[in-house]
Amino acid sequence: MSGPFQNQVQSGPRPIPLQVEDQYNKRIDDDIAKLVDCFSDIIKIGEVRSSESLLSLITELKQHLLLNDTHTLSCLYKERSEALTAQKQTIQKTLLDIRRDLASAIYDMESVHYKSVIQGPLVHRAL
């Protein structure tokens, strides 16, 4: 069975144009493989750079938000001011209580002192 679609084994060397074509095809395949590798490297580098750029952008946005968010800053300032005012009032009340206790203690000590001064000479005279 010999026909046009049957594989024929060539017994001799291949013709020179076929050898040149095979060499060109091999070189083209190698070049295409190199291009694919290079493009995949470019894509990987591009992804890394994009990731770095996005992280940098996120950092800048966070800084901008922290520094320029006037509503949040004013709320924080108001809360801190209220807390300090409450603390100030507590300290003032404590100081007034201490002052009152100190005045009472001084009064008691003065009365004991003056009683002893007044009674002191009387006790010595009686002896």
Solvent accessible surface area in square Angstrom, and as a share of the most:
residue,aa,sasa,rsa
1,M,217,0.97
2,S,109,0.70
3,G,30,0.29
4,P,127,0.80
5,F,197,0.82
6,Q,96,0.43
7,N,141,0.72
8,Q,146,0.65
9,V,144,0.83
10,Q,119,0.53
11,S,122,0.79
12,G,39,0.38
13,P,128,0.80
14,R,112,0.41
15,P,67,0.42
16,I,126,0.64
17,P,97,0.61
18,L,65,0.33
19,Q,78,0.35
20,V,61,0.35
21,E,91,0.41
22,D,58,0.30
23,Q,117,0.52
24,Y,117,0.44
25,N,71,0.36
26,K,132,0.56
27,R,151,0.55
28,I,92,0.47
29,D,90,0.46
30,D,64,0.33
31,D,76,0.39
32,I,92,0.46
33,A,56,0.43
34,K,129,0.55
35,L,98,0.49
36,V,91,0.52
37,D,87,0.45
38,C,71,0.42
39,F,119,0.50
40,S,45,0.29
41,D,74,0.38
42,I,105,0.53
43,I,106,0.54
44,K,125,0.53
45,I,89,0.45
46,G,31,0.30
47,E,105,0.47
48,V,85,0.49
49,R,166,0.60
50,S,61,0.40
51,S,58,0.37
52,E,104,0.47
53,S,70,0.45
54,L,106,0.53
55,L,117,0.58
56,S,56,0.36
57,L,91,0.45
58,I,82,0.42
59,T,71,0.41
60,E,102,0.46
61,L,106,0.53
62,K,125,0.53
63,Q,102,0.45
64,H,109,0.49
65,L,111,0.55
66,L,129,0.64
67,L,132,0.66
68,N,81,0.42
69,D,43,0.22
70,T,102,0.59
71,H,136,0.61
72,T,60,0.35
73,L,79,0.39
74,S,62,0.40
75,C,54,0.32
76,L,101,0.50
77,Y,164,0.62
78,K,126,0.53
79,E,107,0.48
80,R,149,0.54
81,S,48,0.31
82,E,98,0.44
83,A,54,0.42
84,L,80,0.40
85,T,64,0.37
86,A,55,0.43
87,Q,101,0.45
88,K,118,0.50
89,Q,110,0.49
90,T,86,0.50
91,I,92,0.46
92,Q,87,0.39
93,K,130,0.55
94,T,66,0.39
95,L,106,0.53
96,L,97,0.48
97,D,44,0.23
98,I,95,0.48
99,R,170,0.62
100,R,150,0.55
101,D,97,0.51
102,L,102,0.51
103,A,57,0.44
104,S,61,0.39
105,A,40,0.31
106,I,79,0.40
107,Y,151,0.57
108,D,77,0.40
109,M,124,0.55
110,E,81,0.36
111,S,37,0.24
112,V,101,0.58
113,H,104,0.46
114,Y,128,0.49
115,K,125,0.53
116,S,62,0.40
117,V,78,0.45
118,I,116,0.59
119,Q,101,0.45
120,G,21,0.20
121,P,64,0.40
122,L,101,0.50
123,V,87,0.50
124,H,136,0.61
125,R,187,0.68
126,A,90,0.70
127,L,177,0.88
